[in-house]
Amino acid sequence: MAPIARGLRDLVGQAARAIGRSQGDADPFAQILSDNWFDNAESLSNCRPEELVALGIPLRFAQQIVNIASSGAKPSAAPSARGGRVGGGGGGGGGGDGGGGG
């Protein structure tokens, strides 16, 4: 068992509180992340929730962890680049409201 870094414990605790869970609920999952060499927000910021689910993290919790890690670690992209890669092709419902101005 790897020791849990303080930054990781804080991040996981913050994610737990955001979904109405306690630090005690989160601790076993912090240990799983630590055992897989995740030790801070930066190490989690490029993960997809599905990758954490494969380690045994509940999906809703994994989504929150990745969201917090991504906003805290600030990878080199612009902070609002979240919606850049949506779907693959001809999905309906695009908001093409950028026309003219008069």
C-alpha positions in Angstrom: 0.0 0.0 0.0 1.3 3.4 -1.0 1.0 6.3 1.4 -1.6 8.8 0.4 -0.2 12.2 -0.5 -1.8 15.2 1.2 -2.7 16.8 -2.1 -4.5 13.7 -3.3 -6.3 13.2 0.0 -7.5 16.9 -0.2 -8.6 16.6 -3.8 -10.5 13.3 -3.1 -12.1 14.8 0.0 -13.2 17.9 -1.9 -14.8 15.7 -4.6 -16.5 13.6 -2.0 -18.0 16.7 -0.3 -19.2 18.0 -3.7 -21.4 14.9 -4.1 -22.5 14.7 -0.5 -20.1 12.1 0.8 -17.7 12.1 3.7 -13.9 11.9 3.8 -14.4 8.5 5.3 -16.3 7.4 2.2 -13.5 8.8 0.0 -10.5 7.4 1.8 -10.6 3.9 0.2 -10.7 5.5 -3.2 -7.8 7.8 -2.4 -5.8 4.7 -1.5 -6.7 3.1 -4.9 -5.5 6.2 -6.7 -2.3 6.3 -4.6 -1.7 2.6 -5.3 -1.8 3.5 -9.0 0.7 6.3 -8.6 -1.7 9.2 -8.8 -0.5 11.7 -6.2 -1.8 15.1 -7.0 -4.3 17.0 -9.2 -1.9 17.3 -12.1 -1.5 13.5 -12.3 -5.3 13.1 -12.5 -6.0 16.1 -14.8 -5.6 14.2 -18.1 -7.6 11.2 -17.0 -11.0 10.4 -18.2 -13.6 9.3 -15.6 -13.9 5.9 -17.4 -10.2 5.3 -16.7 -10.8 5.8 -13.0 -13.9 3.6 -13.1 -11.7 0.8 -14.4 -9.7 1.1 -11.2 -12.9 0.7 -9.1 -13.8 4.4 -8.5 -17.6 5.0 -8.8 -18.5 6.9 -12.0 -20.1 10.0 -10.4 -17.1 10.3 -8.0 -14.7 9.8 -10.9 -16.4 12.6 -12.8 -16.1 14.9 -9.9 -12.4 14.0 -9.3 -11.5 14.6 -12.9 -13.4 17.9 -13.0 -11.7 19.2 -9.9 -8.3 18.0 -11.0 -8.7 19.6 -14.4 -9.7 22.9 -13.1 -7.0 22.9 -10.4 -4.1 21.7 -12.4 -4.7 23.9 -15.4 -3.2 21.9 -18.3 -1.6 24.2 -20.9 -4.9 24.7 -22.8 -7.3 27.6 -22.2 -9.5 27.1 -19.1 -12.7 27.1 -21.1 -11.6 24.6 -23.7 -13.9 22.0 -22.2 -16.5 21.9 -25.0 -14.0 21.7 -27.8 -14.3 18.0 -28.7 -18.0 17.1 -28.7 -19.2 14.0 -30.4 -18.2 12.8 -33.8 -19.9 14.4 -36.6 -23.5 15.1 -37.6 -25.3 15.4 -34.3 -28.3 17.7 -34.4 -29.0 20.6 -32.1 -26.0 22.7 -32.9 -26.3 26.3 -31.7 -25.4 28.0 -34.9 -26.6 31.4 -33.7 -23.6 33.4 -34.8 -25.1 35.0 -37.8 -25.1 38.7 -38.8 -25.6 41.7 -36.7 -27.5 44.7 -37.6 
